[in-house]
Amino acid sequence: MHSHCDRLEGQDLNAVNTLGSVLKRQVSVAPMMDWTDSHYRYLARLISRHTLLYTEMVTTGALIHGDRERFLRYDPAEHPVALQLGGSDPAELADCARMGADWGYDEINLNCGCPSDRVQNGRFGACLMAEPALVADCVSAMKAAVTIPVTVKSRIGIDHQDSYTELVAFTTKLVAAGCDALIVHARKAWLAGLSPRENREVPPLRWEWVIALKREFPALPIVLNGGVTTLDQVEQLLMSVDGVMIGREAYQNPWLLADADRRIFGACDGPDSPHEVLSALRPYVVRKLGEDVPLASMTRHLLGLFHGRPGAKAWRRTLSERAHRPGAGIEVLDAAADCVSMRLRRPVDQLADA
């Protein structure tokens, strides 16, 4: 951990762009479908200057045959940000990795952990753990195509291929292919019989396997994912692995990331309160509204910003009830902000009903 206190001059968030081997991995936010879109990542970056952020998974088919601009665009303020790809064809993955590098992403990550039926039908995600040689070919092809880090996110196993020995064999293939880091969700995945949500909760957590894997591969950066909800856990785990990836807790309680900057990265350049974050976010919301982005697509990520603070319930209610209405504008966000203001001038119920 850093003992010094980093300071970024002014508000230039682009200054946090950290490329190549200097990419910090101590804390990252997991790629989550329908959650970690560009609006969430912009919010997260206002809270934390140092946490590594990941896109939602983007399939190779979407990039090769679809709207590239839609799937790859992001705000420069989001750096450092990694692009997660879903696919199993080495040549297609190499092409898409090149696209990601050309767009300025800081890392390309291959999804070998998602267990959904749709992903399996496309022969990517967690089912790839059954084909370690193919995954190695995919990593090699992407490494040959780009100069930024190429990483893999996996489970500890799938179905009945769930022994520690098989996890070591899978990792050995990745190392030989030149994988720059391995992110391990410390649960196995059942490819049939469990929903994606159940696969995040039912299989038992085995942090000890990921820790053992780090001892087995000391030169490979290994990041643990799964079930982490507190920074006390993060600090404890960082004694044994190179990084910790946080999922739902970082979404539902995003202010956690501000404390991560202070406690994990030794930084003092972050915001002092969620109110400061909201003030910094307001110009972004105004700008996006001017680009015809619906208010609710942005405010849905803000519901947990004041988690556990006075007025949080009224904040959530105001956004939930009003942001989705046709023509909803910045006045809705301002009304919600009044609910958590320390200088509340009007009764909350009047604000919610306005």
N, C-alpha and C positions, 0 to 999 in steps of 0.2 A: 504494500500500500504506500501511497505517497504521503510524506510527512509535510511537504511544502504546501503552500496555498496558491493555486493557480488563479490568475486574474486575466480575464479577457477585457480589452479596452472597448468601451462603448457597448453597443448592442448588435454588433456584426456577428450574427450567428454562423455565417459562412466560415468564420475563423476556426470553427471546431472541426473542420474537415481533416480527418487523420487517415492517411492512405497507407497501403502496403503493410509491411511488417510491424509498423508502429500502432496498428489498430488495437485499441484497448478492448479487452474482452471480459474484464472483471464482472461487469453487470450488463446484461442485454435484455431486451423485451422480445418475447417469443413472437414469431409470425403467427397471426391468428386470422383465419378467414372471416370476413365481414367486420372485423374489429380494427386491425392495424392498418387502416388505409392512410392516405396522405394527410387527412385532417387530424387524425389521432396523432400521427407522428409529429406534425407541426406542434401540437399541444405538448407532447412529451418532450420535445426539444426545448421548448420554452421553460420547462420545469427542470430538465437535466441537460447540461452541456456535454456530458461525457458518456452517458449510457449508449450502447450500440443498439440501433433500431433495425428492425427487419420488415420488409414488405409482407403483405399477404402472398401466399403462393400464387405464382403466375405459371400457367402451363406453356410448354413450348409451342403447342398448337395455337394458343391465343396470340402469341407473338409472331409466329410465322404466317398465320392465315388471318389474323384479326387486326384490331385497331391498336397498333404499336404505341401510338401516342397516349391512348387511354390507359394502357397497362404500365407504361414506363415513366410517365411524367410524375414529377415530385417537386417540392419546393427546395431550392438550394439550402435553405436553413435546416433541412432535415439531416444533413451530414453530421456524423458518420451513419450511413444507411446501407444495408445489404439487401440485395435482390434475391428472393428465394424462387427457385425454378422447380417445376414439376415436369418430369419427362424421363424417358428411358432410352432414347436413341442418342448415341454419342455425338453424331454429326449435328443433329438438331440442337442438342444442348450446347455444343460448341458455338453454333451460330447465335443462339440466344445469349450465351455468356458474353459474346463479343458485342451484341447489342447493348447489354447492360453496362459493360465497360465503356462503350461509346457514349452512353447517357450519363456517365460519371458516377455510377454506383461504386461503393468502396469495397464490396465483396460480393461474390456469387455463391449462393448456398443451394445445395441439392436436397430436396425433400425425400427422405427415406423413412418418414415416420408417420405420415397421415394414413389412417386406416379406413377411410370412407369408401363405400361401394363405388362411387363415381371415380375416385382415384384408382382403385384397383382395376376397374374396367379399362382404364387407360394405361395400365401396366406401369404405374409409378406410385410413389409414396411408400408406405411400410412394406408392401409386397416385394419391393426391390431387395429387402434384406435376405430374401431367399436366393438371390442371384448376386453374390458378392463380386464375382468376376465381371459381371456386366456393370455394376456400380463403379468398379475400378476403371473400366474402360471409359465410362462417362466422365469420371474425374480427370483422367489422363487427357481426354479430348478437350475438356474445358481449360485445363492448365496450359495446353499447347496454344489455346486461342487467346488467352488474356494474360496480363501481368499482375492483376489484382488477386487477392487471396481467393481460393476456391475451397469451400468447406462443405461438410455433409451434416445433416441433422437426421438422427436415427432413433429408434427405440433400442431397448436392451435385447429384444428378440421378438419373434412373432409365432403365434400358434404353438406348435410343439417344437419349433426350432428356437428354443429359449434357454439353452444352457450358457453358462459363462464361457465355456470353451468355444462355442460358436460365435459369441460376441468378440472374443479375441481374434478368431480367424477372420471375421468380417473386418475388424480394425486393421489387421495385418495387411490385408489387400489394399485398404485405403492408404496406408502409409507408403506402400510400394508405389502407388499411383501418384503420390505427391500431394495428398490432401493436406491443406494448411491448418485445419482445425476440425475437431469432431464435437458436435453438440449432441448429447445423449439424453433423451427423455427416459428417465429411470423407471419406466414401466414397459412391460411387454405389450404388444398389441394383438388382440384377437381379430382376425380378418373376417370372421363370420360369427354371428351370434351376439355381438355387442355393437351398439351405436357409437359414433365418434365421441359423444359425450361420455358414455359409459367407459370407453377406452381411456378416458382421462381420469377416471375415478375408481373403477373396479379392480383392474390388475394391481397387485401390491407394488408400492414403491420400493426400489432397491438402490438407494443411494450408494450403499456399500459396494455395489458392482462397479459403478462409475468411478468411485475412489480407487478401487483395485485396478481398474483399467488404466488410470493415470500412473499408478506405480509400475504397471506393465509396459507403458509407452511414455517414458518420462520426457521425451523430446517432442511429443505431439501435444499441442494445446488442446485440452479437453474441458468442455463446458457442460455443467450439469443442469438439467432442466427437469421440472416435475415436482409439484407440491410445495414449492418455496413461497412463503407468504410473509416473511419478516427479514429485516436486515440483520438481526441476530443470527438467523440461519445462514444468510449469505456470508457473514464474517467467519462463521465456523467452517463452512464448506470451502472457503477460499484458502484455508490452511491445507487443503488436500487436493483441490483441483484449480484450474487456471481461471475459470469464470463460472458465473451462475446466471442462468437465463430464467427470468420471471415471466409468467404468463398472465393469468386472469387477475391476480392481485395488482399488477402494474396497470391494468386497465380499469378495474373497479375502484382503485385507490391510487390514482396517478401521482399524488403528492409524495408517495413513497420514494419516487425517483429523486426528488430534491434532497431528501436525507441521504440517498445513495451517493450523490455527488459529494456531500460533506463527509460522510463516514467512510466510504469506500475509496473515493478518488482524492480525498483531502483537499477539495476545492472550496473556495469561498466566493465564487463568482456567480452563484445562482440567485434566484429570487428569494425574498424573505418571507413571502406568504402567497397563498393561492390568489389573493386579491391582486397582487402584483402581476401574477401570470395572466389573470383575466384582463387586466388593463393592457398588457402587451399583446394579448390575443385579439382584442377588439378591432384594430385596424385590418387584421387578416380577414376577419369575418365580414367587415364592410367591403373589402376588396372582392372577396368571393361572391358575396351577394350581388355585386355589380357585374359579375361574370355569370349570373343566373344560377349559381349553386344554391339549392334549397337550404334554408336555415337549419332544418332538422338534421340534415346530413352532417352538419358540423356540431350542433349542440348535443347530439346523442352521445358524443364522446366526453361531454363535460359533466355528466350527471354525478360522477364520483369525485369531482374536483374538491368539494368542500366536505368530504367524508368525515363524519365525526365532529363537525364544527357547528356552532350556533347558526341556525337558519338553513341548514343543509336540506332539511325536508321540504321547506317552502321553495328553495332553489330548484330542487328536482321536480316538484309539482308544477312550478311555473313553466319550466322548459318542456316537461312532458305534455302538458295540456295545451300549450300555445305555439310551440315552435313548428309543429307540423301543419298548422293552418295555412290555407292559401294566402300568399302575400306576406307571410310573417317576415318581419325585418329586424333590424338591430334593436328596435325598441323592446322586443321580447327579451333579448339578452340583458338589456339595461334594467328591465323590470325584475328579472331574476337576480341580477347583481344587487339590487336594492334589498333583496331578502336576506342577503348575507353581509350587508354593509354594517359596520359598527356604528354608523350614523343613520340608522333606519328612521325615516321620517313618517312613514305611513303604515298602518296596520297591514300585516302580510296578506290577510284575506282580501283586502281591497286590491292589493297588487295582483293577486292570483285571478281575481274576477274582472280585472280591468279590460 
